[in-house]
């Protein structure tokens, strides 16, 4: 077969329009427009590329590959999250309350001297008419009715009024560090209960210790690592994964609360808010805003590790 016959059998080269369509440049229908407005603009661009190549610069301007994986602003936000966790150790984490009954006010006795003279005369006239078997034309006031009841002892007045007890809640709060310091008193009630309650106490204690260790470790990872930007970013990504541990511990505590647990006999009645047994309602009612503040900080750090 001759060379001319082989060339006739080879497929024709694709045109420029077909090439643009194949690689996906034809976003809108029709022929694509020229990238440059004039030949002068095209010449200036080519000259700038040649100068960069002569200097050894092979990457184009504004390339996202040359940008830092973690900017200074992102590092600052992560540092604020770490500081938030540390500050939250000093605010309330747990709270419980006891309902205390208020003392009822003492009953006061009305003497005839406390009633105006006109009302007292009207009461005496009413009593005289009642003794004679006739009705009094005067309608007594509240004070008159009280004196009438006291003096007319032969009558019985029945009413449906009932005194209502008044109570107030006496709160007892603990911060994150305060819970560690109170292990001798509060811990005895937790670790003397059921197995679920004991396991919950261990998880919450580990969570509190991680709130001290992990923020300091994160701050070192953010600002203390050495090396190139990419190397520091990869190391930081690995270190930020540890912030999932306290989040997982809190989820385990929440799941364990649905199994419930019994209290030690000495714990029952210690606080009104904890009831007679441990459960999810008792857990959520006992947690305060300080602990949720730490959870939000850990989530921010852990999610940033996924993003890098």
C-alpha positions, 0 to 999 in steps of 0.5 A: 500500500502506498503512502498516499493510500495510507494518508487517505485512510487516516481520519481528518483532523478535527476543526477548532470549533469541534475541539472547543465543543469536545473539551467543554469550552462551548458553554453558550451556543455559537462560535466562541468570542476571542479572548483578547479585545485587540492584537495589542492586548494579546501581544502584551499578554504574551510578552508578560508570559515570556518574561515570567518564563525567563525568570523561572516562574511557571505558575500563573497569577492568582493561582489558588494552588499557591494560596495558604490552606489556612489564612490568618483570619481562620487561625484567629477564629480557631484561637477564639474557639479555644479561648471560649472553651477555656473561659467556659470552665469558669461559668455554670455547667450544672445546676440543681434546685430544691423547692423551699416552702415560704412561711405563711403570713401571720393572721391579724385580728381586727379589734373594735377599735380599728373599725370606724365609729359609724361602721361600729354603730351600724354593726351593733344595730344589725346585731340588735335587729338579728336578735329581734328576728328582723333583717338589717336594712344596712349592708355591712362592709368587709370589716363589718362582716368580720366583727359580725362573725366574731360577735354572732358566735351562734352562726356558722359561716361556710366558705370555699377559700383555701390557702395556697402554699407558696414555694421558691427554688433554691438553686445550686450551681457548679462550674466546670472546674468547680465540678472537679473540686466538688468530686468529694461531695457531689461525686459520692452521690454519682459514683454510689448510684447505678452503673449507668450513673457511674459511667456517666460521671466518668465520661463527664469527668473525662470531658472536663479534663479534655476541656483543659488539655485540648484547647491548649494543644490546639493553640500550639497546633495553630501557632506553634508548628514549624515548616512549610504552609502545606506541611503545617496545614496537614499536621493541623488537620490531624490534630483538629480531629481530636476535638471529635472526642469530647463531642462523642463523649457528650453524645454517649452521655446523652444516649446512656441517660435513656437507659436510666439509673437508680440513686443511692438512698442518701441521694433521693430527696437531696434535690427536687429537680433530680427526682427519684431516678436518673433519666434524660429529662434529669440530665438535660435539666441539670446541664447549664449553658457553660457546657453547651458553650464548650460543645460549640467550640469543639464542633467549630474546631473539629469541622475546620479539621474536616474542611482543610 
